[in-house]
Amino acid sequence: MPEHAALSPLALAFLGDTVFDLLVRERLLREANRPPRKLQPAAAALVNARTQAAAARLLLPALDEREAAVFRRGRNAHPGHVPRSCTTEEYAYATALEALFGWLWLEGRFERARELFVLL
């Protein structure tokens, strides 16, 4: 596996999408015992570019220097397309958030990922 710093921000975002989704699903389960038919829409409402972009802006002040650098790399990545459901800026911030969570996971900084997620 390449060094984490050598991975592209889009590769980090690929993993980070799943990490963020897992944290969202865990939060939803801990909040209340709900049937899957109610869990899925609740998760989808939190795991989308627009919501992730808003979350990313909340986290920015809490990031250390290395985390901020990974975030900037993710924000500046060029994915090739942007879904119609969000703006280019929202998609860039969502990608940055996902890249950050992917990087934290690969670094083994699971508790830091949880600390940041709790801020949301």
C-alpha positions in Angstrom: 0.0 0.0 0.0 1.4 3.5 -0.8 2.2 5.9 1.9 -0.9 7.7 3.1 0.5 11.0 2.0 1.1 9.7 -1.5 -2.5 8.6 -2.0 -4.6 10.9 -4.1 -7.2 12.9 -2.2 -9.9 11.2 -4.3 -8.6 7.8 -3.1 -8.7 9.0 0.5 -12.3 10.3 -0.1 -13.2 6.9 -1.5 -12.4 5.4 1.9 -13.6 8.4 3.9 -17.0 8.2 2.4 -17.4 4.8 4.0 -15.9 5.9 7.3 -18.2 8.9 7.5 -21.2 6.7 6.6 -20.2 4.2 9.3 -20.0 7.0 12.0 -23.4 8.3 10.9 -25.0 4.9 11.0 -23.5 4.2 14.5 -24.9 7.6 15.7 -28.3 6.8 14.4 -28.4 3.4 16.1 -27.2 4.8 19.4 -29.8 7.5 19.3 -32.8 5.2 19.1 -33.8 1.7 18.2 -35.5 2.2 14.8 -36.4 -0.2 12.0 -34.1 -0.2 8.9 -36.8 1.5 6.8 -36.4 4.6 9.0 -32.7 4.3 9.4 -31.9 4.4 5.7 -33.5 7.8 4.9 -32.1 9.2 8.1 -28.6 8.2 7.1 -29.1 9.4 3.5 -30.1 12.8 4.8 -26.7 13.1 6.6 -24.5 11.4 4.0 -24.8 13.7 1.0 -22.6 16.4 -0.4 -24.7 19.3 0.8 -24.8 18.1 4.4 -21.2 17.0 4.4 -20.1 20.4 3.1 -21.9 22.1 6.0 -20.2 19.6 8.4 -16.8 20.3 6.9 -17.1 24.0 7.6 -17.9 23.3 11.2 -14.8 21.1 11.6 -12.3 23.5 10.0 -11.5 25.4 13.2 -10.8 22.1 15.1 -8.3 20.7 12.6 -4.6 20.6 13.4 -2.0 21.5 10.8 -1.7 18.1 9.2 -5.4 17.5 9.1 -5.9 20.9 7.5 -3.4 20.0 4.9 -5.2 16.8 4.0 -8.5 18.7 4.0 -7.1 21.3 1.6 -5.8 18.6 -0.7 -9.3 17.0 -0.7 -11.0 20.4 -1.4 -8.7 21.1 -4.3 -9.1 17.7 -5.9 -10.7 17.6 -9.4 -13.3 14.7 -9.4 -14.3 15.2 -13.0 -18.0 15.6 -12.3 -20.3 17.2 -9.7 -23.8 15.8 -9.0 -26.7 18.1 -9.8 -27.9 17.9 -6.2 -25.1 20.3 -5.0 -22.9 23.1 -6.1 -19.2 22.8 -7.1 -18.2 24.3 -3.8 -20.3 22.0 -1.7 -18.9 19.0 -3.6 -15.4 20.2 -3.0 -16.0 20.6 0.8 -17.7 17.2 0.9 -14.8 15.6 -0.8 -12.4 17.3 1.6 -14.4 16.0 4.6 -14.3 12.5 3.1 -10.6 12.7 2.4 -9.9 13.8 5.9 -11.9 10.9 7.4 -10.2 8.4 5.0 -6.8 9.7 6.0 -7.6 9.5 9.7 -8.7 5.9 9.2 -5.5 4.9 7.4 -3.4 6.7 10.0 -5.1 4.6 12.7 -6.5 7.7 14.3 -9.9 6.3 15.0 -10.4 8.2 18.2 -9.6 11.5 16.5 -12.1 10.7 13.7 -14.7 10.1 16.5 -13.7 13.3 18.3 -14.2 15.3 15.1 -17.5 13.6 14.3 -18.9 14.4 17.7 -18.5 18.1 16.8 -21.1 17.7 14.1 
